[in-house]
Amino acid sequence: MKLTVTHPHIPDPAAPLELAEGDIIWLGPQDDLSPSWYWCTDKMGHAQWVPAQVFERNGEKATLTRAYSSRELQTHVGDALEGLEQIDDWWLCENAAGQWGWVPEGGLKKI
């Protein structure tokens, strides 16, 4: 999906979670505005939002069913992006320089 940036996005300054298939995470609260996303903590104690589509829940823990990174992509108005995946109101995108990360849908327009 071809997208263009209508509002800039500055990523969360916290280090992203980099998770592999089979990793165990501990589930925290669900996001009120994006119900597929949970605040999760990895075995090193790092926490970030993780979508339910990438894990299988088992009580308060979950196992990753595929690799996942919570990396966000910094964008500027007018940037052309390739939308790779959409989960709720976030897009996983790649820019022309080959950089990739999550971008909120509210700052994007389909072209």
N, C-alpha and C positions, 0 to 999 in steps of 0.2 A: 504494500500500500504506500503510495507516494503522499507525503505530508509536507506542509510548510509551517514554520513557526510564526505565530501571530503575537505571542507574548513570551518574553524571555524566561528561562528557567535557570535558577542557580541551585545546584545540588546541595543536599544536606552535607554539612562539613564532616560529619562522623564517618569513620571508615565503613565501607560497605561489607556486608556479610558475603563471603564466598563459600558456597556450600556445594558438596559433591553428592551425587546419587548415593543413597544409603546412610548419609549423615543423620544423626539424631539431633533434634531441636526441642526446646521447651517452649510451650505455647503460653503466651500472655493474652491480653485482651484483644478482641476483634475491633477493627476500626469502625467507628460509628457511621462514617460517610461512605466507606468502601468496604462492605461486609465480607468480601473475599480475602481481605488482608488481616493478618494477625501480627502482633508484636511478639517476636520470637528471639530466643537466646540460644546461642550455640554453646558447645562444650568449653570454649575459652571464655565465656561470659560476655561475648559481644552480642549486641541486640540491634535489630532492625525489623522493618516490615517485610513479611513474607506472604505471598499469596497461597491460599489453600489448594490451588490447582497443582502445586509442585510437591505436596506432601500427603502422606497417609496418617491420619490422626489415630493415636492410641492413648486415650486418657489425656493427661497433661503434657505428653510428649508426642512427637511425630517423627516419621522417617521420610527423608527426601526421596521422591520417586524419580527425580531427575536433577541434574545440576542446576543451581540458581545463584545469581548474584543480585544484590540489592543496589548495585551501582546506578547512580543517576547521571544523566547526560546534561552538561551545561549547554544551553541554546541561546541564540540571538534571533531577533526578529528577522525574518526573511530566509533563515537557514532552510535548506532542502533536506528532508530526512526520509529514510526508508523505514516504514512501520513494520516491524518483524512480528510483533505479538501484542494483542490488547487484552488486558485484564481489568475489568471494571473501568475506571476512569484514568488509567495509566497505559501508556504505550512503551514497549521496548523498541527503541529506535537506533538506527545507525546513520551517522552523518557522512558527508563526502570524504572526510579524512579517515574513515574506517573506525572512528570512535563510536562506542555504543553505550547505552544505558537507558534507564526509565525516565519518561517525560510525562507530566500531567496532560491529559487530553484537552483541558481547558485552554491551553496555549497553542493548540495545533489546529490546522485546517486540512481536510482531505483535498488533494488536487488530482 
